[in-house]
Amino acid sequence: MNVLIINGSPRENGNTAVALKEMKQIFAQESIEITELNVGSKAIRGCIACGKCGTLGKCVFDDTVNEAALLLAKADGVVVASPVYYASANGNLISFLDRLFYSSHCDLAMKVGASVVCARRGGCSATFDELNKYFTISGMPVASSQYWNSIHGRLPGEAEQDEEGKQTMRALARTWCFS
Ligand SMILES: Cc1cc2nc3c(=O)[nH]c(=O)nc-3n(C[C@H](O)[C@H](O)[C@H](O)COP(=O)(O)O)c2cc1C
């Protein structure tokens, strides 16, 4: 089994990464292969609605989105993780996901999806819902945990102190092991 992990934080070693570290420990224990992609600090333009992907089978802008589409086609599941910005996901990540899910023509049905969000305080469940929408329009079952998949912290590394958040991430990764 291979899981594609997409981190939408521009802080590669920030708090979103703390949440993903907890999940990766479980994946390693269960011999689940992972492929990681950091998109938070890349310059990713938004969809321009040109519709060319309908004939090309990929995005007209040949960047990290098309690379990710190949990884997604091979993966059995995907984790999309984002810091919360103004009660929403990171803008770069949304540009990336709009183009990835609109342009990629691989069959996503029954690939498992999970979203992970990280905030100082507020906007987690709105962001969690926002990210899950990409899965639930694509025939993808959504992996869940013992709480909505969120972790809290402001400065990089602060999320290490959020024991409940970290446990939520480990439980989320474990649901994968039974899928
Ligand atoms: C532009 C911006 C907007 C933010 N908006 C929110 C917010 O709406 N709610 C919140 O609790 N934290 C907000 N934060 C704080 C981040 O979510 C928090 O620092 C988080 O730990 C960032 O994760 P990272 O370290 O993985 O980048 C915001 C931070 C930035 C830079």
PDBQT file of the ligand as one rigid body, heavy atoms in Angstrom, charges set to zero:
ROOT
HETATM    1  C1  LIG A 201      -1.946  34.230   6.987  1.00  0.00    +0.000 C 
HETATM    2  C2  LIG A 201      -2.215  33.427   8.239  1.00  0.00    +0.000 A 
HETATM    3  C3  LIG A 201      -3.519  33.247   8.646  1.00  0.00    +0.000 A 
HETATM    4  C4  LIG A 201      -3.801  32.476   9.782  1.00  0.00    +0.000 A 
HETATM    5  N1  LIG A 201      -5.100  32.272  10.138  1.00  0.00    +0.000 NA
HETATM    6  C5  LIG A 201      -5.377  31.516  11.223  1.00  0.00    +0.000 A 
HETATM    7  C6  LIG A 201      -6.741  31.237  11.581  1.00  0.00    +0.000 A 
HETATM    8  O1  LIG A 201      -7.708  31.588  10.898  1.00  0.00    +0.000 OA
HETATM    9  N2  LIG A 201      -6.954  30.527  12.717  1.00  0.00    +0.000 N 
HETATM   10  C7  LIG A 201      -5.930  30.090  13.518  1.00  0.00    +0.000 A 
HETATM   11  O2  LIG A 201      -6.189  29.490  14.537  1.00  0.00    +0.000 OA
HETATM   12  N3  LIG A 201      -4.630  30.283  13.159  1.00  0.00    +0.000 NA
HETATM   13  C8  LIG A 201      -4.332  30.983  12.036  1.00  0.00    +0.000 A 
HETATM   14  N4  LIG A 201      -3.027  31.171  11.665  1.00  0.00    +0.000 N 
HETATM   15  C9  LIG A 201      -1.957  30.502  12.449  1.00  0.00    +0.000 C 
HETATM   16  C10 LIG A 201      -1.495  29.182  11.807  1.00  0.00    +0.000 C 
HETATM   17  O3  LIG A 201      -2.582  28.340  11.473  1.00  0.00    +0.000 OA
HETATM   18  C11 LIG A 201      -0.559  28.444  12.776  1.00  0.00    +0.000 C 
HETATM   19  O4  LIG A 201       0.587  29.228  13.007  1.00  0.00    +0.000 OA
HETATM   20  C12 LIG A 201      -0.152  27.064  12.335  1.00  0.00    +0.000 C 
HETATM   21  O5  LIG A 201       0.665  26.484  13.334  1.00  0.00    +0.000 OA
HETATM   22  C13 LIG A 201       0.615  27.090  11.025  1.00  0.00    +0.000 C 
HETATM   23  O6  LIG A 201       1.013  25.766  10.692  1.00  0.00    +0.000 OA
HETATM   24  P1  LIG A 201       2.468  25.451  10.071  1.00  0.00    +0.000 P 
HETATM   25  O7  LIG A 201       3.468  25.652  11.182  1.00  0.00    +0.000 OA
HETATM   26  O8  LIG A 201       2.426  24.051   9.613  1.00  0.00    +0.000 OA
HETATM   27  O9  LIG A 201       2.658  26.411   8.935  1.00  0.00    +0.000 OA
HETATM   28  C14 LIG A 201      -2.727  31.912  10.536  1.00  0.00    +0.000 A 
HETATM   29  C15 LIG A 201      -1.397  32.109  10.100  1.00  0.00    +0.000 A 
HETATM   30  C16 LIG A 201      -1.152  32.844   8.969  1.00  0.00    +0.000 A 
HETATM   31  C17 LIG A 201       0.291  33.024   8.512  1.00  0.00    +0.000 C 
ENDROOT
TORSDOF 0
